[in-house]
């Protein structure tokens, strides 16, 4: 089986690239390695990276007592009690939805978080708690 002219050209190019790569590798080895001092970078007082070390005469002393590291304390805020109306309630399955009177949001609730006398159309107050599938109404109280 005879090889085509194009295939021979491709093989020659591959061989040429291998030789060039080997030559570059040998040049890097012959050039010597850079020293550790050549690789070090310094940061000046303005945050700029330079290759010159800082001047020890310009060094300023910082007192440890003057350094303040802290985060502001989180204020304990009481969660607001929301007011709503029972939009849907299925006593057999034990769940329902409360529509917030201040907005258009509806929140799921389970019968374990509601009073026994709850029914559709009742006005209630409730708090929110994050559940598996979103916000849930908890601590539900009927409004008279």
Wavefront OBJ file of the C-alpha trace (Angstrom):
o trace
v 0.000 0.000 0.000
v 1.433 3.346 -1.025
v 1.260 6.414 1.189
v -0.073 9.607 -0.329
v 1.889 12.792 -0.763
v -0.386 14.583 1.727
v 0.237 11.942 4.407
v 4.018 12.289 3.960
v 3.750 16.059 4.332
v 1.751 15.692 7.558
v 4.344 13.303 8.992
v 7.145 15.733 8.097
v 5.329 18.613 9.845
v 4.752 16.524 12.974
v 8.410 15.541 13.081
v 9.460 19.190 12.568
v 7.203 20.309 15.465
v 8.677 17.600 17.727
v 12.208 18.767 16.894
v 11.301 22.426 17.568
v 9.723 21.536 20.896
v 12.789 19.492 21.919
v 15.070 22.371 20.904
v 13.093 24.901 23.014
v 13.250 22.521 25.967
v 17.026 22.201 25.665
v 17.397 25.998 25.396
v 15.460 26.463 28.647
v 17.692 23.920 30.385
v 20.866 25.526 29.037
v 19.708 29.023 30.058
v 19.802 28.035 33.715
v 17.089 28.309 36.295
v 16.016 31.571 37.814
v 16.852 32.145 41.437
v 14.274 32.344 44.187
v 14.990 36.061 44.627
v 14.056 36.679 40.979
v 10.656 35.081 41.552
v 9.668 37.040 44.695
v 7.167 39.867 44.317
v 6.538 42.602 46.872
v 3.473 44.723 47.587
v 4.025 48.407 48.321
v 1.951 50.607 50.652
v -0.530 51.357 47.831
v -1.154 47.685 47.068
v 0.903 47.662 43.842
v 2.993 44.574 43.108
v 6.674 45.406 42.519
v 9.971 43.550 42.272
v 11.826 45.855 44.692
v 11.726 45.112 48.413
v 10.239 47.759 50.729
v 12.515 50.338 52.333
v 12.898 49.463 56.056
v 13.399 53.183 56.909
v 9.851 54.009 55.742
v 8.322 51.314 57.920
v 5.620 52.572 60.317
v 4.826 50.942 63.629
v 1.220 50.002 64.324
v 0.081 49.503 67.876
v -1.875 46.338 68.475
v -4.444 48.145 70.632
v -5.426 50.416 67.705
v -6.498 47.537 65.457
v -10.235 46.944 65.637
v -11.570 43.731 64.170
v -15.228 42.994 64.773
v -18.645 42.716 63.261
v -21.659 44.529 64.588
v -23.900 42.455 66.815
v -27.089 41.312 65.201
v -30.051 42.850 66.905
v -32.661 40.385 67.995
v -35.776 41.439 66.143
v -39.144 40.003 66.946
v -40.822 38.490 63.922
v -43.945 40.414 62.980
v -47.257 38.637 63.465
v -49.044 38.505 60.128
v -52.773 38.610 59.603
v -54.610 36.558 57.001
v -57.688 34.618 55.998
v -57.990 30.841 55.573
v -58.369 30.488 51.798
v -58.640 26.693 51.651
v -58.764 23.964 54.296
v -59.160 20.203 53.855
v -59.952 18.672 57.241
v -59.575 15.077 55.931
v -56.058 15.591 54.611
v -55.036 17.985 57.417
v -53.697 20.953 55.481
v -54.771 24.282 54.054
v -53.663 27.668 52.761
v -53.774 31.101 54.369
v -53.865 34.253 52.229
v -51.943 37.169 53.700
v -54.189 40.246 54.045
v -51.248 42.628 53.535
v -50.342 41.114 50.160
v -51.236 38.440 47.644
v -49.099 35.653 49.072
v -50.616 32.356 50.149
v -48.928 30.177 52.744
v -49.311 26.451 53.372
v -50.199 25.294 56.871
v -50.583 21.907 58.506
v -53.371 21.112 60.959
v -50.775 20.456 63.690
v -49.883 24.192 63.610
v -53.511 25.384 63.703
v -56.288 25.424 66.311
v -58.875 22.652 66.130
v -61.760 25.043 65.328
v -60.144 26.439 62.155
v -62.255 26.546 58.990
v -62.335 28.243 55.586
v -62.986 31.994 55.746
v -61.636 32.418 59.313
v -59.411 35.406 60.025
v -56.166 34.365 61.693
v -52.823 35.668 62.835
v -49.732 33.612 62.065
v -45.959 33.580 61.831
v -43.811 32.265 58.992
v -41.265 29.477 59.010
v -39.191 28.109 56.138
v -40.286 24.620 55.155
v -39.111 22.087 52.593
v -41.077 23.687 49.759
v -41.238 27.333 50.818
v -42.670 29.437 53.611
v -45.195 27.799 55.929
v -47.644 29.425 58.340
v -47.062 28.380 61.968
v -48.380 29.467 65.384
v -51.813 30.130 63.893
v -54.363 31.846 66.160
v -57.987 32.627 65.335
v -58.980 36.314 65.398
v -62.360 37.076 66.960
l 1 2 3 4 5 6 7 8 9 10 11 12 13 14 15 16 17 18 19 20 21 22 23 24 25 26 27 28 29 30 31 32 33 34 35 36 37 38 39 40 41 42 43 44 45 46 47 48 49 50 51 52 53 54 55 56 57 58 59 60 61 62 63 64 65 66 67 68 69 70 71 72 73 74 75 76 77 78 79 80 81 82 83 84 85 86 87 88 89 90 91 92 93 94 95 96 97 98 99 100 101 102 103 104 105 106 107 108 109 110 111 112 113 114 115 116 117 118 119 120 121 122 123 124 125 126 127 128 129 130 131 132 133 134 135 136 137 138 139 140 141 142 143 144
